[in-house]
Amino acid sequence: QVQLVESGGGSVQPGGSLRLSCAASGGIFGFASMGWYRQAPGKQRELVATITRSSSTNYADFVKGRFAISRDNAKKTVYLQMNSLKPEDTAVYYCWYNFGRLDSWGQGTQVTVSS
């Protein structure tokens, strides 16, 4: 059983920055792919960014150049640095863990971008 706990969400003005963290317990963090998804009200959950066990990254087009995903295997933590935030980035952000057939999700953290 893998538990994922996100933190770092909050409210920020357009153009601002936030850094999300996701701490994992259980599982085999160093061998897992990790990522961030988000879900805005009335919309489906969508991929934001992923990072493999070898730290290869993948980003949704709408965050390329603004967001950066990284991981610290010693701390079993994955991060999402979000810069140049826009109102359309407002959503609940979920941490994702994948190892083989096992997918696990965090409880989500709210990010609100508003002036």
Phi and psi in degrees as a GROMACS rama.xvg file:
@    title "Ramachandran Plot"
@    xaxis  label "Phi"
@    yaxis  label "Psi"
@TYPE xy
-110.414  129.779  VAL-2
-108.999  134.502  GLN-3
-122.784  128.429  LEU-4
-125.1  114.875  VAL-5
-89.0988  154.065  GLU-6
-154.647  166.321  SER-7
103.439  -4.77153  GLY-8
-71.0335  172.358  GLY-9
161.449  -164.781  GLY-10
-108.161  139.146  SER-11
-148.584  154.187  VAL-12
-80.8409  157.006  GLN-13
-54.1734  137.759  PRO-14
90.5801  -9.78689  GLY-15
-81.6266  -176.932  GLY-16
-132.125  151.773  SER-17
-143.305  153.609  LEU-18
-125.023  117.288  ARG-19
-92.0481  145.634  LEU-20
-126.334  149.351  SER-21
-136.99  112.113  CYS-22
-97.9833  130.739  ALA-23
-107.059  144.96  ALA-24
-132.59  144.379  SER-25
78.0471  -179.132  GLY-26
71.3033  -172.524  GLY-27
-121.981  77.342  ILE-28
-55.1113  -45.6634  PHE-29
-62.9625  -20.2566  GLY-30
-105.885  0.489784  PHE-31
-96.1402  152.373  ALA-32
-84.8125  143.409  SER-33
-127.105  162.724  MET-34
-171.395  178.929  GLY-35
-129.191  134.932  TRP-36
-122.223  165.921  TYR-37
-142.715  156.737  ARG-38
-141.204  118.708  GLN-39
-92.0724  157.882  ALA-40
-55.9274  129.653  PRO-41
77.2862  5.41059  GLY-42
-122.059  162.254  LYS-43
-77.5319  156.636  GLN-44
-65.8126  137.271  ARG-45
-133.128  150.827  GLU-46
-70.9165  137.323  LEU-47
-105.7  -54.7469  VAL-48
-161.989  149.977  ALA-49
-133.643  159.13  THR-50
-143.328  130.277  ILE-51
-85.2944  178.876  THR-52
-62.362  -27.3106  ARG-53
-95.1163  11.9315  SER-54
69.4646  22.917  SER-55
-74.8093  137.409  SER-56
-116.059  156.526  THR-57
-142.826  136.574  ASN-58
-128.945  147.162  TYR-59
-67.8278  147.828  ALA-60
-57.4403  -34.1491  ASP-61
-75.3379  -4.29542  PHE-62
-120.031  -4.08322  VAL-63
-58.742  131.922  LYS-64
85.6797  -9.33537  GLY-65
-116.171  -36.7119  ARG-66
-109.909  152.118  PHE-67
-139.835  128.228  ALA-68
-101.51  143.217  ILE-69
-150.333  167.953  SER-70
-142.63  150.952  ARG-71
-125.988  100.761  ASP-72
-65.8617  -32.0964  ASN-73
-64.9147  -34.117  ALA-74
-95.4838  -3.3298  LYS-75
53.4177  47.1545  LYS-76
-134.193  139.793  THR-77
-117.322  145.196  VAL-78
-122.352  155.487  TYR-79
-134.903  106.518  LEU-80
-86.5471  121.229  GLN-81
-116.64  116.315  MET-82
-116.253  164.812  ASN-83
48.9757  48.1559  SER-84
-65.6508  145.536  LEU-85
-119.971  157.531  LYS-86
-55.5801  -32.9593  PRO-87
-72.9708  -5.10896  GLU-88
-83.4104  -5.15191  ASP-89
-61.8914  124.217  THR-90
-178.597  171.093  ALA-91
-89.6842  127.282  VAL-92
-102.027  129.131  TYR-93
-115.447  136.703  TYR-94
-84.4113  143.914  CYS-95
-130.645  139.713  TRP-96
-127.933  134.795  TYR-97
-137.267  127.871  ASN-98
-141.326  109.497  PHE-99
63.4933  -123.093  GLY-100
-91.0143  0.204654  ARG-101
-92.3165  120.719  LEU-102
-114.691  134.878  ASP-103
-132.175  151.831  SER-104
-129.312  147.314  TRP-105
-81.7228  -179.983  GLY-106
-84.408  -12.3319  GLN-107
96.1617  151.321  GLY-108
-136.413  134.386  THR-109
-80.5661  132.764  GLN-110
-120.612  123.828  VAL-111
-123.795  123.979  THR-112
-115.049  112.03  VAL-113
-157.193  147.274  SER-114
